[in-house]
Amino acid sequence: DAGVIQSPRHEVTEMGQEVTLRCKPISGHNSLFWYRQTMMRGLELLIYFNNNVPIDDSGMPEDRFSAKMPNASFSTLKIQPSEPRDSAVYFCASRGLSHLTGFSYEQYFGPGTRLTVT
Amino acid sequence: QKEVEQNSGPLSVPEGAIASLNCTYSDRGSQSFFWYRQYSGKSPELIMSIYSNGDKEDGRFTAQLNKASQYVSLLIRDSQPSDSATYLCAVNDIQGAQKLVFGQGTRLTINP
């Protein structure tokens, strides 16, 4: 089975440009999470969706960041305008339901997008 | 403030020995605990989940949970150089129930 798919894997852009990161969750998973990882701050949750609906965006750093999930198989994280301090690795993770309990906390991560803003 | 604390390391263990990684958490009501392994330049990979007090074994890995003391640990038996990675502890956030709170990770190095 295919895991979580992210694109692009690497993105280098100039300050002020718009950046769009893409994610395809594992088929059948109903929750999707966007994280950012840096050496200084570790792994931070930015936003998550259940059944395509944003549930908690309290981790989104500021209005320059936005995320959408138009359907169950696709999500985007957009940064506009980008700044050098946005340089990080951005991970998407998805979570499905347990066949036994109907709920699972287990999250599975995509390969990440390494963003560099110059 | 919900916290998950790990010793950042580096933890250096000789090949073949037991590596012991520890994690403490602040939210007494947390019910689900996870260990992720992250190789340098790669994404976190789920290796163990534990929900009940006691030990859970999976191959060379054993997760231990003590809810009364609010700690969870991961033991790696017969450590191999391929186990060298950063290990992240994650705990469910009982208020934002569907979220996980991650520790900063412990960097483990297995020396041949």
gemmi code that builds the backbone of each chain (N, CA, C; Angstrom):
import gemmi

chains = {
    "A": [
        ("ASP", (0.840, -1.198, 0.000), (0.000, 0.000, 0.000), (0.867, 1.237, 0.000)),
        ("ALA", (0.433, 2.257, -0.740), (1.174, 3.502, -0.774), (1.025, 4.207, 0.560)),
        ("GLY", (2.098, 4.836, 0.994), (2.043, 5.624, 2.212), (1.582, 7.024, 1.903)),
        ("VAL", (1.851, 7.933, 2.831), (1.533, 9.335, 2.619), (2.496, 9.889, 1.564)),
        ("ILE", (1.942, 10.614, 0.613), (2.741, 11.161, -0.478), (2.786, 12.676, -0.347)),
        ("GLN", (3.987, 13.228, -0.439), (4.151, 14.681, -0.371), (4.939, 15.172, -1.581)),
        ("SER", (4.587, 16.366, -2.008), (5.363, 16.996, -3.073), (5.361, 18.505, -2.897)),
        ("PRO", (6.409, 19.186, -3.346), (7.666, 18.597, -3.797), (8.472, 18.061, -2.617)),
        ("ARG", (9.533, 17.341, -2.862), (10.393, 16.872, -1.785), (11.350, 17.972, -1.326)),
        ("HIS", (11.724, 18.818, -2.258), (12.591, 19.948, -1.926), (12.049, 21.182, -2.631)),
        ("GLU", (12.118, 22.306, -1.937), (11.665, 23.563, -2.531), (12.613, 24.659, -2.067)),
        ("VAL", (13.168, 25.356, -3.039), (14.006, 26.513, -2.737), (13.349, 27.715, -3.395)),
        ("THR", (13.101, 28.739, -2.621), (12.408, 29.902, -3.158), (12.977, 31.170, -2.540)),
        ("GLU", (12.640, 32.264, -3.128), (13.108, 33.543, -2.621), (12.061, 34.171, -1.701)),
        ("MET", (12.533, 34.905, -0.767), (11.653, 35.604, 0.161), (10.597, 36.385, -0.609)),
        ("GLY", (9.362, 36.283, -0.136), (8.267, 37.005, -0.767), (7.465, 36.175, -1.747)),
        ("GLN", (8.024, 35.049, -2.164), (7.318, 34.190, -3.112), (6.288, 33.321, -2.390)),
        ("GLU", (5.299, 32.888, -3.166), (4.290, 31.963, -2.635), (4.801, 30.534, -2.754)),
        ("VAL", (4.556, 29.754, -1.706), (4.965, 28.353, -1.690), (3.737, 27.493, -1.425)),
        ("THR", (3.571, 26.440, -2.194), (2.461, 25.506, -1.977), (3.013, 24.099, -1.820)),
        ("LEU", (2.703, 23.501, -0.686), (3.108, 22.137, -0.400), (1.879, 21.246, -0.508)),
        ("ARG", (2.098, 20.025, -1.005), (0.978, 19.147, -1.287), (1.098, 17.814, -0.561)),
        ("CYS", (-0.053, 17.242, -0.244), (-0.067, 15.987, 0.496), (-1.227, 15.120, 0.048)),
        ("LYS", (-0.937, 13.845, -0.118), (-1.979, 12.839, -0.373), (-1.927, 11.848, 0.774)),
        ("PRO", (-2.978, 11.771, 1.590), (-2.949, 10.850, 2.740), (-3.105, 9.406, 2.300)),
        ("ILE", (-2.892, 8.503, 3.222), (-3.115, 7.083, 2.971), (-4.597, 6.874, 2.670)),
        ("SER", (-4.871, 6.098, 1.644), (-6.252, 5.852, 1.254), (-7.044, 5.250, 2.414)),
        ("GLY", (-8.205, 5.841, 2.674), (-9.053, 5.351, 3.751), (-8.844, 6.057, 5.071)),
        ("HIS", (-7.747, 6.796, 5.195), (-7.522, 7.566, 6.420), (-8.399, 8.814, 6.401)),
        ("ASN", (-8.936, 9.174, 7.580), (-9.875, 10.288, 7.618), (-9.339, 11.513, 8.334)),
        ("SER", (-8.097, 11.442, 8.837), (-7.509, 12.593, 9.519), (-6.159, 12.914, 8.896)),
        ("LEU", (-5.876, 14.204, 8.776), (-4.625, 14.640, 8.162), (-4.026, 15.748, 9.006)),
        ("PHE", (-2.723, 15.668, 9.195), (-1.996, 16.591, 10.055), (-0.840, 17.209, 9.270)),
        ("TRP", (-0.631, 18.500, 9.464), (0.552, 19.185, 8.925), (1.464, 19.573, 10.092)),
        ("TYR", (2.744, 19.181, 9.986), (3.751, 19.506, 10.987), (4.901, 20.273, 10.340)),
        ("ARG", (5.627, 20.981, 11.191), (6.867, 21.627, 10.783), (7.959, 21.188, 11.757)),
        ("GLN", (9.146, 20.897, 11.225), (10.241, 20.459, 12.086), (11.475, 21.304, 11.847)),
        ("THR", (12.006, 21.850, 12.914), (13.278, 22.576, 12.881), (14.141, 22.082, 14.030)),
        ("MET", (15.428, 22.350, 13.947), (16.325, 21.945, 15.019), (15.957, 22.652, 16.321)),
        ("MET", (15.613, 23.929, 16.202), (15.370, 24.720, 17.408), (14.054, 24.343, 18.089)),
        ("ARG", (13.019, 24.104, 17.325), (11.668, 23.956, 17.894), (11.135, 22.536, 17.821)),
        ("GLY", (11.885, 21.642, 17.179), (11.429, 20.269, 17.095), (10.246, 20.133, 16.152)),
        ("LEU", (9.382, 19.184, 16.455), (8.231, 18.872, 15.612), (7.018, 19.629, 16.151)),
        ("GLU", (6.456, 20.495, 15.337), (5.322, 21.318, 15.751), (4.116, 21.008, 14.877)),
        ("LEU", (2.966, 20.822, 15.501), (1.725, 20.639, 14.755), (1.212, 22.001, 14.305)),
        ("LEU", (0.938, 22.113, 13.018), (0.425, 23.369, 12.477), (-1.100, 23.364, 12.424)),
        ("ILE", (-1.676, 22.304, 11.844), (-3.114, 22.224, 11.667), (-3.487, 20.776, 11.432)),
        ("TYR", (-4.736, 20.398, 11.786), (-5.182, 19.077, 11.382), (-6.647, 19.100, 10.947)),
        ("PHE", (-6.981, 18.137, 10.122), (-8.306, 17.993, 9.531), (-8.901, 16.634, 9.919)),
        ("ASN", (-10.181, 16.632, 10.154), (-10.947, 15.387, 10.249), (-12.006, 15.413, 9.167)),
        ("ASN", (-12.057, 14.355, 8.378), (-13.067, 14.296, 7.306), (-13.096, 15.574, 6.478)),
        ("ASN", (-11.920, 16.066, 6.166), (-11.695, 17.238, 5.307), (-12.001, 18.566, 5.981)),
        ("VAL", (-12.394, 18.553, 7.234), (-12.757, 19.783, 7.944), (-11.622, 20.183, 8.878)),
        ("PRO", (-11.156, 21.449, 8.821), (-10.106, 21.869, 9.755), (-10.630, 21.890, 11.185)),
        ("ILE", (-9.918, 21.209, 12.076), (-10.363, 21.084, 13.457), (-9.595, 22.035, 14.369)),
        ("ASP", (-8.306, 22.123, 14.175), (-7.472, 22.923, 15.076), (-6.329, 23.523, 14.269)),
        ("ASP", (-6.361, 24.835, 14.116), (-5.287, 25.517, 13.390), (-4.486, 26.415, 14.328)),
        ("SER", (-4.529, 26.127, 15.604), (-3.864, 26.986, 16.587), (-2.346, 27.004, 16.429)),
        ("GLY", (-1.807, 26.024, 15.731), (-0.367, 25.981, 15.523), (0.115, 26.740, 14.304)),
        ("MET", (-0.794, 27.218, 13.499), (-0.401, 27.988, 12.319), (0.240, 29.283, 12.799)),
        ("PRO", (1.470, 29.544, 12.390), (2.223, 30.653, 12.994), (1.628, 32.031, 12.750)),
        ("GLU", (1.078, 32.262, 11.602), (0.522, 33.574, 11.309), (-0.304, 33.501, 10.036)),
        ("ASP", (-0.883, 34.653, 9.680), (-1.821, 34.669, 8.555), (-1.166, 34.335, 7.225)),
        ("ARG", (0.123, 34.334, 7.178), (0.798, 33.996, 5.918), (0.617, 32.515, 5.578)),
        ("PHE", (0.238, 31.733, 6.581), (0.051, 30.299, 6.383), (-1.436, 29.992, 6.235)),
        ("SER", (-1.744, 29.128, 5.266), (-3.111, 28.660, 5.108), (-3.089, 27.219, 4.636)),
        ("ALA", (-4.116, 26.471, 4.982), (-4.187, 25.066, 4.579), (-5.606, 24.749, 4.152)),
        ("LYS", (-5.702, 23.845, 3.173), (-7.001, 23.412, 2.678), (-6.994, 21.910, 2.477)),
        ("MET", (-8.180, 21.350, 2.532), (-8.338, 19.929, 2.209), (-9.634, 19.801, 1.414)),
        ("PRO", (-9.572, 19.984, 0.120), (-10.781, 20.003, -0.708), (-11.461, 18.649, -0.834)),
        ("ASN", (-10.718, 17.576, -0.640), (-11.311, 16.239, -0.670), (-10.465, 15.290, 0.177)),
        ("ALA", (-10.921, 14.063, 0.296), (-10.290, 13.115, 1.218), (-8.902, 12.673, 0.792)),
        ("SER", (-8.512, 12.996, -0.422), (-7.234, 12.493, -0.919), (-6.230, 13.591, -1.233)),
        ("PHE", (-6.498, 14.809, -0.773), (-5.583, 15.883, -1.153), (-5.660, 17.038, -0.163)),
        ("SER", (-4.474, 17.556, 0.196), (-4.412, 18.738, 1.049), (-3.247, 19.602, 0.605)),
        ("THR", (-3.378, 20.902, 0.825), (-2.294, 21.833, 0.524), (-2.001, 22.698, 1.734)),
        ("LEU", (-0.745, 23.066, 1.857), (-0.294, 24.055, 2.838), (0.384, 25.163, 2.039)),
        ("LYS", (-0.118, 26.369, 2.207), (0.382, 27.485, 1.414), (1.003, 28.532, 2.325)),
        ("ILE", (2.112, 29.076, 1.879), (2.780, 30.171, 2.597), (2.897, 31.336, 1.615)),
        ("GLN", (2.312, 32.455, 1.987), (2.304, 33.615, 1.102), (2.257, 34.881, 1.916)),
        ("PRO", (3.269, 35.732, 1.911), (4.565, 35.540, 1.269), (5.515, 34.758, 2.174)),
        ("SER", (6.437, 34.059, 1.574), (7.383, 33.272, 2.364), (8.494, 34.155, 2.919)),
        ("GLU", (9.063, 33.714, 4.049), (10.151, 34.419, 4.700), (11.252, 33.417, 5.055)),
        ("PRO", (12.487, 33.885, 5.198), (13.580, 32.953, 5.527), (13.316, 32.133, 6.773)),
        ("ARG", (12.619, 32.678, 7.757), (12.358, 31.921, 8.986), (11.357, 30.785, 8.792)),
        ("ASP", (10.759, 30.710, 7.610), (9.873, 29.588, 7.295), (10.655, 28.361, 6.844)),
        ("SER", (11.945, 28.502, 6.663), (12.773, 27.372, 6.235), (12.705, 26.263, 7.274)),
        ("ALA", (12.327, 25.082, 6.842), (12.102, 23.949, 7.748), (11.757, 22.741, 6.894)),
        ("VAL", (11.553, 21.615, 7.560), (10.977, 20.455, 6.894), (9.508, 20.376, 7.301)),
        ("TYR", (8.650, 20.282, 6.308), (7.209, 20.216, 6.547), (6.731, 18.794, 6.277)),
        ("PHE", (6.108, 18.219, 7.306), (5.602, 16.856, 7.188), (4.077, 16.861, 7.174)),
        ("CYS", (3.561, 15.943, 6.422), (2.147, 15.628, 6.447), (2.007, 14.232, 7.042)),
        ("ALA", (1.002, 14.028, 7.877), (0.752, 12.718, 8.462), (-0.729, 12.415, 8.354)),
        ("SER", (-1.067, 11.146, 8.254), (-2.481, 10.790, 8.241), (-2.762, 9.709, 9.274)),
        ("ARG", (-4.022, 9.614, 9.610), (-4.455, 8.671, 10.631), (-5.778, 8.061, 10.215)),
        ("GLY", (-5.901, 6.754, 10.441), (-7.145, 6.092, 10.094), (-7.888, 5.642, 11.334)),
        ("LEU", (-8.805, 4.740, 11.123), (-9.615, 4.220, 12.224), (-9.167, 2.798, 12.530)),
        ("SER", (-9.204, 2.449, 13.793), (-8.885, 1.090, 14.194), (-10.072, 0.176, 13.888)),
        ("HIS", (-9.775, -0.985, 13.326), (-10.859, -1.938, 13.056), (-11.441, -2.481, 14.356)),
        ("LEU", (-10.629, -2.444, 15.436), (-11.069, -2.998, 16.703), (-11.861, -1.980, 17.515)),
        ("THR", (-11.333, -0.763, 17.625), (-11.940, 0.216, 18.524), (-12.672, 1.330, 17.789)),
        ("GLY", (-12.470, 1.434, 16.486), (-13.093, 2.518, 15.732), (-12.319, 3.812, 15.813)),
        ("PHE", (-11.268, 3.840, 16.606), (-10.484, 5.052, 16.730), (-9.032, 4.676, 16.947)),
        ("SER", (-8.162, 5.448, 16.340), (-6.738, 5.198, 16.521), (-6.001, 6.524, 16.574)),
        ("TYR", (-5.021, 6.606, 17.437), (-4.182, 7.789, 17.492), (-2.952, 7.663, 16.609)),
        ("GLU", (-2.727, 6.502, 16.027), (-1.493, 6.250, 15.294), (-1.439, 7.098, 14.037)),
        ("GLN", (-0.400, 7.892, 13.932), (-0.202, 8.739, 12.773), (0.970, 8.222, 11.945)),
        ("TYR", (0.821, 8.324, 10.637), (1.847, 7.872, 9.714), (2.302, 9.054, 8.867)),
        ("PHE", (3.601, 9.244, 8.852), (4.175, 10.437, 8.249), (4.587, 10.212, 6.792)),
        ("GLY", (4.452, 11.279, 6.022), (5.007, 11.304, 4.682), (6.485, 11.617, 4.729)),
        ("PRO", (7.141, 11.642, 3.559), (8.589, 11.842, 3.503), (9.029, 13.268, 3.806)),
        ("GLY", (8.088, 14.213, 3.757), (8.422, 15.594, 4.075), (8.819, 16.411, 2.855)),
        ("THR", (8.680, 17.721, 3.020), (9.168, 18.694, 2.040), (10.174, 19.586, 2.751)),
        ("ARG", (11.391, 19.607, 2.235), (12.414, 20.492, 2.803), (12.327, 21.836, 2.098)),
        ("LEU", (11.915, 22.851, 2.840), (11.734, 24.194, 2.288), (12.884, 25.088, 2.705)),
        ("THR", (13.469, 25.739, 1.712), (14.509, 26.737, 1.967), (14.062, 28.045, 1.338)),
        ("VAL", (13.987, 29.070, 2.166), (13.607, 30.406, 1.690), (14.823, 31.307, 1.827)),
        ("THR", (15.273, 31.847, 0.709), (16.503, 32.669, 0.718), (16.176, 34.162, 0.671)),
    ],
    "B": [
        ("GLN", (0.425, 23.800, 30.402), (1.217, 23.511, 29.205), (1.556, 22.030, 29.196)),
        ("LYS", (1.077, 21.350, 28.167), (1.342, 19.925, 28.075), (2.775, 19.732, 27.635)),
        ("GLU", (3.482, 18.811, 28.309), (4.884, 18.613, 28.001), (5.203, 17.145, 27.926)),
        ("VAL", (6.100, 16.844, 27.013), (6.693, 15.525, 26.909), (8.195, 15.750, 26.919)),
        ("GLU", (8.863, 15.190, 27.911), (10.276, 15.447, 28.116), (11.111, 14.210, 27.800)),
        ("GLN", (12.169, 14.456, 27.057), (13.128, 13.410, 26.755), (14.529, 13.978, 26.923)),
        ("ASN", (15.460, 13.140, 27.292), (16.862, 13.532, 27.306), (17.324, 13.596, 25.859)),
        ("SER", (17.871, 14.759, 25.454), (18.214, 14.930, 24.041), (19.409, 14.108, 23.609)),
        ("GLY", (20.200, 13.631, 24.605), (21.366, 12.837, 24.273), (22.514, 13.720, 23.810)),
        ("PRO", (23.480, 13.190, 23.057), (23.394, 11.862, 22.462), (23.628, 10.744, 23.468)),
        ("LEU", (22.928, 9.637, 23.244), (23.099, 8.432, 24.037), (23.934, 7.466, 23.212)),
        ("SER", (25.053, 7.075, 23.759), (25.967, 6.207, 23.035), (25.974, 4.828, 23.689)),
        ("VAL", (25.721, 3.789, 22.898), (25.594, 2.423, 23.407), (26.438, 1.497, 22.529)),
        ("PRO", (27.180, 0.582, 23.120), (27.947, -0.351, 22.282), (27.039, -1.356, 21.599)),
        ("GLU", (27.452, -1.789, 20.438), (26.699, -2.784, 19.681), (26.484, -4.034, 20.515)),
        ("GLY", (25.240, -4.535, 20.466), (24.905, -5.745, 21.210), (24.351, -5.491, 22.596)),
        ("ALA", (24.513, -4.269, 23.090), (24.013, -3.927, 24.425), (22.540, -3.513, 24.352)),
        ("ILE", (21.969, -3.252, 25.526), (20.584, -2.774, 25.592), (20.592, -1.240, 25.641)),
        ("ALA", (19.831, -0.637, 24.741), (19.663, 0.819, 24.761), (18.356, 1.131, 25.480)),
        ("SER", (18.404, 2.074, 26.394), (17.224, 2.435, 27.184), (16.908, 3.910, 26.981)),
        ("LEU", (15.731, 4.169, 26.482), (15.296, 5.537, 26.194), (14.102, 5.865, 27.082)),
        ("ASN", (14.105, 7.028, 27.649), (13.069, 7.386, 28.616), (12.324, 8.648, 28.214)),
        ("CYS", (11.097, 8.735, 28.714), (10.222, 9.851, 28.378), (9.271, 10.078, 29.547)),
        ("THR", (9.079, 11.320, 29.934), (8.079, 11.653, 30.938), (7.073, 12.609, 30.325)),
        ("TYR", (5.853, 12.561, 30.843), (4.803, 13.419, 30.302), (4.045, 14.069, 31.445)),
        ("SER", (3.453, 15.211, 31.149), (2.842, 16.007, 32.210), (1.347, 15.761, 32.374)),
        ("ASP", (0.681, 15.283, 31.315), (-0.774, 15.171, 31.345), (-1.188, 13.828, 31.928)),
        ("ARG", (-1.640, 13.820, 33.153), (-1.924, 12.567, 33.850), (-3.011, 11.749, 33.169)),
        ("GLY", (-3.890, 12.401, 32.419), (-4.977, 11.685, 31.789), (-4.646, 11.070, 30.439)),
        ("SER", (-3.426, 11.232, 29.973), (-3.047, 10.668, 28.676), (-3.187, 9.156, 28.689)),
        ("GLN", (-3.628, 8.630, 27.546), (-3.953, 7.206, 27.459), (-3.170, 6.463, 26.391)),
        ("SER", (-2.577, 7.204, 25.455), (-1.936, 6.556, 24.313), (-0.526, 7.097, 24.152)),
        ("PHE", (0.417, 6.159, 23.931), (1.829, 6.522, 23.941), (2.525, 5.845, 22.766)),
        ("PHE", (3.422, 6.582, 22.148), (4.032, 6.094, 20.918), (5.520, 6.391, 20.899)),
        ("TRP", (6.240, 5.515, 20.228), (7.651, 5.778, 19.939), (7.823, 5.810, 18.426)),
        ("TYR", (8.457, 6.882, 17.969), (8.790, 7.026, 16.564), (10.318, 7.029, 16.432)),
        ("ARG", (10.790, 6.460, 15.359), (12.213, 6.477, 15.028), (12.406, 7.393, 13.818)),
        ("GLN", (13.383, 8.252, 13.893), (13.653, 9.168, 12.789), (15.134, 9.129, 12.444)),
        ("TYR", (15.425, 8.597, 11.258), (16.786, 8.640, 10.747), (17.061, 10.042, 10.214)),
        ("SER", (18.327, 10.403, 10.219), (18.730, 11.731, 9.766), (18.244, 11.988, 8.341)),
        ("GLY", (17.527, 13.076, 8.155), (17.032, 13.439, 6.836), (15.781, 12.692, 6.398)),
        ("LYS", (15.225, 11.887, 7.298), (14.023, 11.109, 6.964), (12.860, 11.534, 7.850)),
        ("SER", (11.715, 10.928, 7.609), (10.527, 11.263, 8.379), (10.378, 10.335, 9.578)),
        ("PRO", (9.615, 10.738, 10.586), (9.373, 9.854, 11.736), (8.613, 8.606, 11.308)),
        ("GLU", (9.040, 7.489, 11.860), (8.447, 6.184, 11.556), (7.926, 5.582, 12.859)),
        ("LEU", (6.658, 5.221, 12.880), (6.061, 4.638, 14.082), (6.626, 3.234, 14.304)),
        ("ILE", (7.189, 3.003, 15.497), (7.739, 1.679, 15.778), (7.031, 0.981, 16.936)),
        ("MET", (6.427, 1.718, 17.850), (5.751, 1.089, 18.986), (4.587, 1.957, 19.456)),
        ("SER", (3.514, 1.284, 19.841), (2.386, 1.934, 20.495), (2.118, 1.185, 21.786)),
        ("ILE", (1.750, 1.890, 22.826), (1.407, 1.225, 24.091), (0.300, 2.003, 24.760)),
        ("TYR", (-0.675, 1.269, 25.322), (-1.860, 1.896, 25.873), (-2.118, 1.501, 27.323)),
        ("SER", (-1.515, 0.384, 27.753), (-1.770, -0.123, 29.104), (-0.481, -0.172, 29.898)),
        ("ASN", (-0.616, -0.065, 31.206), (0.548, -0.188, 32.076), (1.244, -1.523, 31.857)),
        ("GLY", (2.572, -1.493, 31.947), (3.320, -2.719, 31.807), (4.219, -2.677, 30.589)),
        ("ASP", (4.573, -3.860, 30.131), (5.503, -4.001, 29.010), (4.783, -4.493, 27.765)),
        ("LYS", (5.286, -4.040, 26.629), (4.818, -4.544, 25.334), (6.060, -4.814, 24.493)),
        ("GLU", (6.161, -6.047, 24.017), (7.348, -6.448, 23.280), (7.033, -6.644, 21.803)),
        ("ASP", (7.971, -6.214, 20.964), (7.854, -6.430, 19.523), (9.257, -6.615, 18.977)),
        ("GLY", (9.627, -7.868, 18.784), (10.980, -8.161, 18.322), (12.019, -7.714, 19.342)),
        ("ARG", (12.961, -6.909, 18.903), (14.013, -6.439, 19.812), (13.560, -5.222, 20.642)),
        ("PHE", (12.378, -4.733, 20.378), (11.879, -3.536, 21.061), (10.893, -3.905, 22.174)),
        ("THR", (11.032, -3.223, 23.308), (10.072, -3.338, 24.396), (9.703, -1.944, 24.864)),
        ("ALA", (8.417, -1.658, 24.857), (7.925, -0.401, 25.421), (7.411, -0.681, 26.826)),
        ("GLN", (7.689, 0.230, 27.729), (7.245, 0.098, 29.112), (6.473, 1.354, 29.493)),
        ("LEU", (5.335, 1.146, 30.145), (4.490, 2.271, 30.528), (4.165, 2.196, 32.014)),
        ("ASN", (4.333, 3.312, 32.689), (3.959, 3.437, 34.096), (3.159, 4.736, 34.236)),
        ("LYS", (1.852, 4.612, 34.231), (0.995, 5.807, 34.258), (1.059, 6.509, 35.618)),
        ("ALA", (1.246, 5.762, 36.675), (1.306, 6.383, 38.002), (2.497, 7.332, 38.104)),
        ("SER", (3.604, 6.938, 37.496), (4.813, 7.759, 37.520), (4.926, 8.641, 36.288)),
        ("GLN", (4.013, 8.477, 35.368), (3.962, 9.285, 34.146), (5.252, 9.179, 33.354)),
        ("TYR", (5.664, 7.955, 33.133), (6.819, 7.780, 32.265), (6.598, 6.584, 31.339)),
        ("VAL", (7.239, 6.684, 30.214), (7.226, 5.602, 29.226), (8.652, 5.432, 28.728)),
        ("SER", (9.053, 4.207, 28.513), (10.414, 3.959, 28.071), (10.423, 2.997, 26.904)),
        ("LEU", (11.527, 2.978, 26.214), (11.741, 2.072, 25.091), (13.088, 1.391, 25.300)),
        ("LEU", (13.057, 0.059, 25.289), (14.288, -0.713, 25.377), (14.558, -1.356, 24.034)),
        ("ILE", (15.796, -1.270, 23.604), (16.215, -1.919, 22.365), (17.279, -2.944, 22.741)),
        ("ARG", (16.947, -4.213, 22.572), (17.891, -5.281, 22.905), (18.792, -5.569, 21.724)),
        ("ASP", (19.987, -6.094, 22.014), (20.926, -6.463, 20.953), (21.063, -5.305, 19.946)),
        ("SER", (21.415, -4.150, 20.467), (21.473, -2.937, 19.629), (22.380, -3.127, 18.418)),
        ("GLN", (21.923, -2.609, 17.297), (22.654, -2.687, 16.040), (22.998, -1.273, 15.565)),
        ("PRO", (24.073, -1.135, 14.785), (24.373, 0.203, 14.237), (23.203, 0.810, 13.490)),
        ("SER", (22.365, -0.035, 12.888), (21.194, 0.467, 12.150), (20.130, 1.059, 13.076)),
        ("ASP", (20.277, 0.866, 14.383), (19.347, 1.484, 15.331), (19.722, 2.927, 15.639)),
        ("SER", (20.877, 3.366, 15.159), (21.308, 4.751, 15.381), (20.336, 5.695, 14.694)),
        ("ALA", (19.681, 6.528, 15.480), (18.636, 7.421, 14.980), (18.186, 8.304, 16.136)),
        ("THR", (17.274, 9.191, 15.852), (16.610, 9.956, 16.911), (15.268, 9.305, 17.199)),
        ("TYR", (14.984, 9.107, 18.478), (13.752, 8.456, 18.896), (12.840, 9.492, 19.548)),
        ("LEU", (11.641, 9.612, 18.990), (10.669, 10.591, 19.463), (9.580, 9.893, 20.259)),
        ("CYS", (9.307, 10.421, 21.421), (8.200, 9.949, 22.245), (6.991, 10.850, 21.961)),
        ("ALA", (5.821, 10.257, 21.831), (4.611, 11.044, 21.562), (3.481, 10.558, 22.461)),
        ("VAL", (2.691, 11.494, 22.923), (1.608, 11.211, 23.872), (0.346, 11.923, 23.384)),
        ("ASN", (-0.800, 11.277, 23.535), (-2.014, 11.956, 23.072), (-2.363, 13.112, 23.999)),
        ("ASP", (-2.872, 14.162, 23.397), (-3.291, 15.362, 24.111), (-4.739, 15.159, 24.517)),
        ("ILE", (-5.013, 15.040, 25.798), (-6.371, 14.658, 26.197), (-7.372, 15.780, 25.992)),
        ("GLN", (-6.899, 17.018, 25.856), (-7.841, 18.105, 25.601), (-8.067, 18.266, 24.107)),
        ("GLY", (-6.975, 18.333, 23.362), (-7.078, 18.272, 21.904), (-6.952, 16.811, 21.551)),
        ("ALA", (-7.982, 16.016, 21.848), (-7.829, 14.566, 21.998), (-7.221, 13.878, 20.789)),
        ("GLN", (-7.343, 14.467, 19.667), (-6.855, 13.777, 18.488), (-5.434, 14.155, 18.141)),
        ("LYS", (-4.849, 15.021, 18.922), (-3.489, 15.461, 18.646), (-2.496, 14.640, 19.443)),
        ("LEU", (-1.288, 14.611, 18.926), (-0.170, 14.034, 19.658), (0.775, 15.158, 20.061)),
        ("VAL", (1.332, 15.038, 21.256), (2.384, 15.950, 21.695), (3.696, 15.182, 21.631)),
        ("PHE", (4.659, 15.729, 20.928), (5.942, 15.062, 20.729), (7.009, 15.644, 21.643)),
        ("GLY", (7.892, 14.762, 22.130), (9.091, 15.226, 22.800), (10.108, 15.693, 21.769)),
        ("GLN", (11.201, 16.240, 22.278), (12.244, 16.760, 21.395), (13.091, 15.648, 20.792)),
        ("GLY", (12.988, 14.453, 21.328), (13.737, 13.337, 20.768), (15.054, 13.084, 21.466)),
        ("THR", (15.454, 11.808, 21.480), (16.758, 11.399, 21.999), (17.578, 10.839, 20.854)),
        ("ARG", (18.758, 11.396, 20.677), (19.632, 10.904, 19.612), (20.440, 9.733, 20.142)),
        ("LEU", (20.291, 8.587, 19.492), (20.942, 7.343, 19.911), (22.012, 6.970, 18.891)),
        ("THR", (23.188, 6.656, 19.394), (24.274, 6.172, 18.531), (24.722, 4.815, 19.043)),
        ("ILE", (24.732, 3.825, 18.139), (25.205, 2.485, 18.477), (26.619, 2.351, 17.910)),
        ("ASN", (27.556, 2.096, 18.772), (28.963, 2.025, 18.360), (29.362, 0.591, 18.066)),
        ("PRO", (29.880, 0.323, 16.845), (30.295, -1.047, 16.497), (31.455, -1.514, 17.375)),
    ],
}
model = gemmi.Model(1)
for chain_id, residues in chains.items():
    chain = gemmi.Chain(chain_id)
    for i, (resn, *xyz) in enumerate(residues, 1):
        res = gemmi.Residue()
        res.name, res.seqid = resn, gemmi.SeqId(i, " ")
        for name, pos in zip(("N", "CA", "C"), xyz):
            atom = gemmi.Atom()
            atom.name, atom.element = name, gemmi.Element(name[0])
            atom.pos, atom.b_iso = gemmi.Position(*pos), 0.0
            res.add_atom(atom)
        chain.add_residue(res)
    model.add_chain(chain)
structure = gemmi.Structure()
structure.add_model(model)
structure.setup_entities()
